[in-house]
Amino acid sequence: MYELQVANYENTDIDLWDFNAFKSELQRFLSEYEGVAYTEDMVKIAKKDKSTLNSVKKVIEDARKAYKSRCMAPYEAIEPKIKELTGMIENSKSQIDNVVKEYERIQKEEKEKKIRKY
């Protein structure tokens, strides 16, 4: 059985991964599971295979999450500042909106008075 060299990728920065080589290696590794029919006698082997696949997936997911966290750090640092600025804009916009709505309400009331008077 082919053994995947996932240890080469553990604790390695995802930027250094050769994705094409890893994909090829992973395809070769996974091809051995295609069409496998586990019998009752092979339950231990099936559990071991499942554990191996979970381990490989964990290495990939951990690397992805670490990379995402590193990429998101600059955004997360600036997000509160941006929200503060947009909050200031929303506050002013809300005040203007209140004035406009009040003006429109008064105009509507005056038109209604004219119509009723008519």
C-alpha positions in Angstrom: 0.0 0.0 0.0 1.2 3.5 -0.9 2.0 5.7 2.1 1.2 9.4 1.9 4.1 11.6 3.1 1.8 13.9 5.1 4.6 14.5 7.6 6.3 16.6 5.0 3.4 19.1 5.3 2.8 19.0 9.0 4.0 22.1 10.8 5.1 23.6 7.4 3.9 26.9 6.3 1.2 26.5 3.7 3.0 29.0 1.5 5.8 26.5 1.0 3.5 23.7 -0.1 3.8 22.4 -3.6 0.1 22.0 -4.2 0.4 20.2 -7.5 2.8 17.6 -6.1 0.6 17.2 -3.0 -2.5 16.8 -5.1 -0.8 14.1 -7.2 0.5 12.3 -4.2 -3.0 12.5 -2.6 -4.6 11.2 -5.7 -2.3 8.2 -5.8 -2.9 7.6 -2.1 -6.7 7.9 -2.4 -6.8 5.7 -5.6 -6.1 2.7 -3.4 -9.4 3.3 -1.6 -11.5 3.3 -4.7 -13.7 0.4 -5.0 -12.5 -1.2 -1.8 -15.2 -3.4 -0.3 -14.6 -3.9 3.4 -16.0 -7.1 4.9 -16.7 -7.9 8.5 -13.2 -9.3 8.9 -11.7 -6.1 7.7 -13.4 -3.7 10.2 -10.1 -3.0 12.0 -8.5 -2.2 8.7 -11.4 0.0 7.8 -11.1 1.9 11.1 -7.4 2.3 10.6 -8.0 3.6 7.0 -10.6 6.0 8.3 -8.2 7.3 11.0 -5.5 7.8 8.4 -7.8 9.8 6.2 -8.9 11.9 9.2 -5.3 12.6 10.0 -4.5 13.7 6.5 -7.6 15.9 6.4 -6.7 17.4 9.8 -3.2 18.4 8.6 -4.7 20.2 5.6 -7.5 21.9 7.6 -5.1 23.0 10.3 -2.8 24.5 7.7 -5.8 26.2 6.0 -7.0 27.7 9.3 -3.6 28.9 10.3 -3.2 30.6 6.9 -6.6 32.1 7.1 -5.9 33.5 10.6 -2.7 35.0 9.4 -4.3 36.5 6.3 -7.3 37.9 8.4 -5.1 39.5 11.1 -4.5 42.8 9.2 -8.3 43.0 8.4 -9.3 42.2 11.9 -7.0 44.9 13.2 -8.5 47.6 10.9 -12.2 46.4 11.0 -13.1 48.2 14.3 -11.6 51.5 12.9 -13.6 51.2 9.7 -16.8 50.4 11.7 -16.2 53.5 13.8 -16.0 55.6 10.6 -19.0 54.1 9.0 -20.9 54.5 12.3 -20.1 58.2 12.3 -21.5 58.4 8.7 -24.6 56.4 9.7 -25.2 58.7 12.6 -25.1 61.8 10.4 -27.2 60.1 7.7 -29.8 59.2 10.3 -30.1 62.8 11.5 -30.5 64.0 8.0 -33.0 61.3 7.3 -35.1 62.4 10.3 -35.1 66.0 9.0 -36.2 64.8 5.5 -38.9 62.6 6.9 -40.2 65.4 9.1 -40.3 67.8 6.1 -42.1 65.2 4.0 -44.6 64.6 6.8 -45.4 68.3 7.1 -45.7 68.6 3.3 -48.1 65.6 3.3 -50.2 67.2 6.1 -50.4 70.5 4.2 -51.5 68.7 1.0 -54.1 66.8 3.0 -55.4 70.0 4.5 -55.7 71.6 1.0 -57.5 68.5 -0.3 -59.9 68.4 2.7 -60.5 72.1 2.4 -61.3 71.7 -1.3 
